[in-house]
Amino acid sequence: MCTLYSAKEDVIAYLIACTGGSETEVVEMYDSYMRRNELIVGYLSDLRKINRQKKDVFRERAYATAVRELSKLSVPILSGKQLVSIKGIGTSIRNKVDEIVASGKLSVLPQQTPTKEERARTIEMFMGVHGIGPSKAAILYDSGYRTLADIPTRELTKAQLVGIKYYDDLKLSIPRAEVDEPTLRDAFHRVSGDSASQFEICGSYRRGKANLGDIDILISSRTPSVLKTYVATLHTMGILVDDLSLGTKKYMGVARLTASGIGRRIDIRLIPNEEWATGILYFTGSRDFNIAMRNRAIEMGMTLNEYGLFTNAEERILTPTEQSVFDALGMEYVAPAKRK
């Protein structure tokens, strides 16, 4: 447990234990929150200066006390209520802290013209939300929104609202140990109704990485409705908690894999059996490895992509296994963990 004045190292250790994130990620998250502390202190310092100019000694002293005390904190300020125990910080200042935390602004201060750097930084933040691209982010900024909390629900799609809901969670990497592959696999095979069905967790998980960006599952089955059934099953099991999109071939959503409650991005793709080998090859990666294999195919007068290996006449070359793809390209098989 941390106090308001705990050492930075103790706060970071506590956050690592709570979130399960890596030290690098937690430090980045901590630094991001502490920048908000700096914003709060900066706004209160501005109010101190304004009241000094007005010769309002009482208010100037109150804001000076707040600036001094909040500058000492080594924990992120999440609400005004958090500051009740600090002598000299009363209800009025705590309410202003709540406003800054919620909106990133303080209405009693004169509005300043944003710089190009501030505009770029805000647009970049908006683009960190799933489903918000450069154009939408610019529109939101030009509409006057400066924080995620500013954006009204009517401006966003369901997927974008989910992205905002899990904004901080989805910035954290996923410890490999969180992924219960047997449970995910068994749940699929229970609903597939097809003895020839296939299941694989691809991406950095299949390459043996300790930390993952997301969970990328490939499935194959002759049962057309298997994806929707599988998604419904994972919801019932409490693994899936929010949906971003669901079609007949691809699902995108948010999962909670452990009791920590951290939201994790998960994609599930249903692909035909004849595309299985090239599909898991493509979605396993890495990007550079895929490029090298595609270039090799081009050199041999072929085309390789996630859908298959083809001749220049667009005829499919049968590749029932990953090994057969390597063989067709005259390459030695490379194990997933060595695909750099």
matplotlib code that plots the C-alpha trace (Angstrom):
import matplotlib.pyplot as plt

x = [0.0, 1.2, 0.7, 0.7, 4.4, 5.7, 8.9, 8.6, 10.2, 7.7, 4.8, 6.1, 6.6, 3.0, 1.6, 3.5, 2.0, -1.5, -1.5, 0.8, 2.5, 6.2, 8.4, 8.9, 5.1, 4.3, 7.0, 5.5, 2.0, 3.3, 5.1, 1.9, -0.1, 2.6, 2.4, -1.2, 0.1, 2.3, -0.7, -2.7, 0.2, 0.7, -3.0, -3.0, 0.2, -1.5, -4.4, -1.8, -0.3, -3.7, -4.7, -1.3, -2.1, -5.5, -3.8, -6.0, -3.6, -5.8, -6.4, -2.8, -1.6, -4.1, -3.0, 0.7, 0.1, -1.6, 1.2, 3.8, 2.1, 1.0, 4.5, 5.8, 3.5, 5.0, 1.7, -0.7, -3.5, -6.8, -9.3, -9.7, -11.0, -7.6, -6.2, -8.6, -5.8, -3.5, -3.7, -4.4, -6.2, -9.9, -13.0, -12.7, -9.2, -10.2, -13.1, -10.8, -8.5, -11.5, -12.3, -8.7, -8.6, -11.9, -11.4, -7.7, -8.8, -9.8, -12.7, -11.8, -8.6, -8.4, -8.4, -5.1, -4.6, -3.2, 0.2, 0.9, 2.6, -0.5, -2.7, -0.5, -0.2, -4.0, -4.7, -2.1, -3.9, -7.3, -5.7, -4.7, -8.4, -9.5, -11.4, -10.2, -8.0, -6.2, -9.2, -11.6, -9.0, -8.6, -12.3, -12.7, -9.9, -11.3, -14.7, -13.1, -12.4, -9.1, -9.5, -11.2, -13.6, -14.6, -15.9, -19.7, -21.1, -23.0, -19.6, -18.4, -19.2, -19.8, -16.3, -14.7, -16.6, -15.2, -11.8, -12.0, -13.4, -10.2, -7.8, -5.3, -5.6, -4.9, -1.7, -0.3, 1.4, 0.0, 2.2, 2.4, 1.4, -2.1, -3.0, -4.7, -4.3, -5.8, -9.0, -9.3, -8.6, -10.9, -13.8, -13.4, -13.3, -16.4, -18.4, -16.8, -18.6, -16.0, -13.2, -11.1, -11.3, -8.1, -7.0, -3.8, -2.8, -0.6, 1.4, 4.1, 2.5, 3.4, 6.8, 7.4, 7.5, 7.2, 5.0, 2.3, 0.6, -2.7, -4.1, -4.5, -6.4, -7.0, -9.6, -10.8, -14.0, -16.5, -19.3, -20.1, -21.5, -18.6, -17.2, -20.4, -20.9, -17.3, -17.6, -20.9, -19.2, -16.3, -18.7, -20.6, -17.3, -16.5, -13.4, -14.9, -16.2, -16.7, -17.1, -15.5, -16.9, -18.2, -18.6, -18.8, -15.0, -13.5, -14.2, -12.5, -13.0, -11.7, -11.0, -10.3, -7.9, -7.2, -8.7, -6.8, -9.6, -7.3, -8.9, -6.8, -7.3, -8.3, -8.9, -10.4, -10.3, -12.1, -10.2, -10.9, -8.9, -7.1, -5.7, -4.7, -0.9, -0.4, -2.8, -0.9, 2.4, 1.2, -0.4, 2.6, 5.0, 7.2, 6.6, 10.2, 10.1, 6.9, 8.4, 11.4, 9.2, 7.0, 10.1, 11.4, 8.0, 8.3, 11.8, 10.4, 7.5, 4.9, 2.7, 2.5, 0.0, -2.3, -4.8, -2.3, 0.6, -0.2, 1.5, 1.7, -1.3, -3.2, -3.4, -3.3, -0.4, -1.5, 0.2, -1.5, 1.2, 3.6, 6.4, 5.0, 5.1, 8.8, 9.4, 7.6, 9.8, 13.0, 13.6, 14.5, 11.7, 12.1, 10.5, 8.1, 10.4, 13.2, 11.1, 12.7]
y = [0.0, 3.5, 6.9, 10.3, 10.7, 7.2, 7.1, 6.8, 3.4, 2.1, 3.5, 1.9, -1.5, -1.3, -0.5, -3.4, -5.7, -4.4, -4.2, -7.1, -4.8, -4.7, -2.2, -0.2, 0.0, 0.9, 3.6, 5.1, 5.0, 6.5, 9.3, 10.0, 10.4, 12.5, 14.9, 15.5, 16.3, 18.9, 20.3, 20.6, 22.4, 24.6, 25.7, 26.4, 28.3, 30.5, 31.1, 32.1, 34.7, 36.0, 36.5, 38.2, 40.7, 41.3, 41.7, 39.0, 37.9, 35.1, 33.3, 33.8, 32.2, 29.3, 28.6, 28.9, 26.3, 24.0, 24.4, 23.6, 20.6, 19.0, 19.5, 17.1, 14.2, 11.1, 9.5, 10.4, 12.7, 11.0, 13.1, 16.0, 13.6, 12.1, 15.3, 15.7, 14.8, 17.6, 20.6, 23.8, 22.3, 23.0, 22.1, 24.9, 23.8, 20.1, 20.9, 22.6, 19.5, 17.4, 19.7, 19.5, 15.6, 15.3, 17.8, 18.8, 22.4, 24.9, 27.1, 30.0, 30.6, 32.6, 30.3, 30.3, 29.6, 26.1, 25.6, 23.2, 20.9, 20.8, 20.1, 17.3, 15.8, 15.8, 14.3, 11.6, 10.8, 10.5, 8.2, 5.9, 5.0, 1.9, 3.0, 6.7, 7.5, 10.7, 12.3, 11.6, 12.7, 16.0, 16.6, 16.0, 18.4, 21.1, 20.6, 21.8, 18.6, 18.3, 15.2, 11.8, 12.9, 15.9, 13.9, 13.4, 9.9, 11.0, 11.7, 8.1, 4.7, 1.8, 0.4, 3.8, 4.0, 0.6, 1.8, 4.8, 2.6, 0.4, 3.2, 2.8, -1.0, -1.5, 0.4, -2.3, -5.4, -8.8, -11.2, -14.5, -16.3, -14.7, -16.5, -19.8, -21.5, -24.9, -23.2, -21.2, -24.2, -26.6, -24.0, -23.9, -27.6, -28.1, -25.8, -26.5, -29.8, -30.7, -33.3, -31.4, -28.1, -26.3, -23.7, -21.7, -18.6, -16.7, -13.5, -12.9, -15.6, -18.3, -16.8, -17.4, -13.8, -13.1, -10.1, -9.7, -6.7, -8.6, -12.1, -13.2, -16.5, -18.4, -21.0, -23.3, -25.3, -26.6, -25.2, -21.7, -20.4, -21.5, -18.0, -16.6, -19.6, -19.5, -15.8, -16.4, -19.2, -17.0, -14.4, -16.9, -18.0, -14.4, -14.2, -11.8, -8.6, -6.1, -6.4, -4.1, -5.9, -9.3, -10.6, -14.0, -14.3, -12.0, -10.9, -8.1, -7.4, -7.1, -10.0, -10.3, -13.1, -12.9, -11.7, -8.4, -7.2, -5.6, -5.4, -7.1, -6.9, -10.1, -10.9, -14.2, -15.1, -17.9, -19.1, -21.9, -25.1, -24.6, -21.3, -22.7, -23.1, -19.7, -18.1, -19.1, -18.4, -14.8, -14.1, -15.5, -13.0, -11.3, -8.6, -8.7, -12.5, -12.4, -9.8, -12.0, -15.0, -13.0, -11.7, -15.3, -16.2, -13.3, -14.5, -17.9, -16.5, -17.0, -14.9, -15.6, -14.0, -14.9, -16.6, -19.0, -19.6, -19.0, -19.3, -16.2, -17.7, -17.3, -21.1, -22.2, -24.4, -27.0, -26.2, -28.3, -27.4, -24.7, -27.1, -27.5, -23.7, -23.6, -26.7, -25.0, -22.0, -24.1, -22.9, -24.7, -24.7, -22.0, -22.6, -19.8, -18.7, -18.0, -16.0, -12.6]
z = [0.0, -0.8, 1.0, -0.7, 0.1, -0.6, -2.6, -6.3, -6.3, -3.8, -5.9, -9.1, -7.3, -6.0, -9.4, -11.0, -8.4, -9.0, -12.8, -13.8, -16.3, -17.0, -15.2, -18.4, -19.1, -15.5, -15.4, -18.6, -17.1, -13.9, -15.7, -17.7, -14.6, -12.9, -15.9, -14.8, -11.4, -13.0, -14.9, -11.7, -9.9, -12.9, -13.0, -9.2, -9.6, -12.2, -9.8, -7.1, -9.5, -10.5, -6.8, -6.1, -8.8, -7.3, -3.9, -2.4, 0.2, 1.7, -1.7, -2.8, 0.4, 0.0, -3.6, -2.6, 0.1, -2.4, -4.9, -2.3, -0.9, -4.2, -5.6, -2.8, -3.9, -5.5, -6.3, -9.1, -8.2, -9.2, -7.4, -5.0, -2.3, -2.3, -0.8, 2.2, 4.7, 3.5, 5.8, 4.0, 0.9, 1.3, -0.5, -3.2, -4.2, -4.2, -6.5, -8.9, -8.8, -9.7, -12.7, -14.0, -13.6, -15.4, -18.2, -18.3, -18.0, -15.4, -16.3, -14.1, -16.0, -19.2, -22.2, -24.2, -27.9, -28.2, -29.8, -32.7, -30.3, -28.0, -31.0, -32.2, -28.7, -28.2, -31.7, -31.0, -27.7, -29.5, -32.1, -29.2, -29.0, -31.0, -34.1, -34.0, -37.0, -38.0, -39.6, -36.8, -34.2, -36.0, -36.2, -32.5, -31.7, -34.0, -32.3, -29.1, -27.3, -25.4, -23.3, -23.7, -21.0, -23.1, -26.0, -25.8, -26.4, -29.5, -31.3, -30.9, -32.2, -29.8, -30.6, -29.9, -26.6, -25.6, -26.7, -24.3, -21.5, -21.6, -22.8, -20.1, -19.9, -23.6, -23.4, -21.1, -22.5, -21.6, -19.5, -21.3, -18.1, -18.3, -21.5, -20.5, -23.9, -22.8, -21.6, -24.8, -27.0, -25.1, -25.3, -29.0, -29.6, -27.5, -29.8, -33.1, -33.8, -36.4, -35.9, -38.5, -36.6, -35.8, -33.2, -32.8, -30.8, -33.2, -33.0, -30.4, -28.2, -30.8, -31.2, -27.5, -26.3, -22.5, -23.1, -25.8, -27.4, -27.9, -28.3, -31.8, -32.2, -35.5, -35.8, -38.6, -38.8, -41.3, -39.1, -40.5, -37.3, -35.1, -34.6, -33.2, -31.0, -29.7, -28.9, -27.0, -25.1, -24.0, -22.9, -20.8, -19.3, -18.3, -20.5, -23.0, -21.4, -24.3, -28.1, -30.7, -33.8, -34.8, -38.3, -39.9, -40.2, -37.6, -34.0, -32.2, -28.5, -25.0, -22.6, -18.9, -18.4, -14.7, -11.5, -11.9, -14.1, -16.7, -20.2, -22.9, -26.7, -28.4, -32.1, -33.3, -37.0, -38.7, -41.8, -44.3, -43.9, -47.2, -45.9, -42.5, -43.1, -44.8, -42.3, -39.2, -40.9, -41.7, -38.3, -36.4, -37.9, -37.4, -39.9, -41.2, -41.5, -43.5, -45.9, -46.4, -47.2, -49.6, -51.4, -51.7, -53.3, -55.8, -56.7, -57.6, -59.6, -56.9, -54.6, -50.9, -48.6, -45.7, -48.1, -49.7, -52.0, -55.7, -59.1, -61.3, -63.0, -59.7, -59.2, -55.6, -54.6, -52.0, -48.7, -46.0, -43.4, -42.7, -43.5, -47.0, -47.5, -46.7, -48.9, -51.9, -51.5, -51.2, -47.6, -44.4, -41.8, -39.2, -35.8, -34.7, -31.8, -34.3, -36.8, -36.2]

ax = plt.figure().add_subplot(projection="3d")
ax.plot(x, y, z, "-o")
ax.set_aspect("equal")
plt.show()
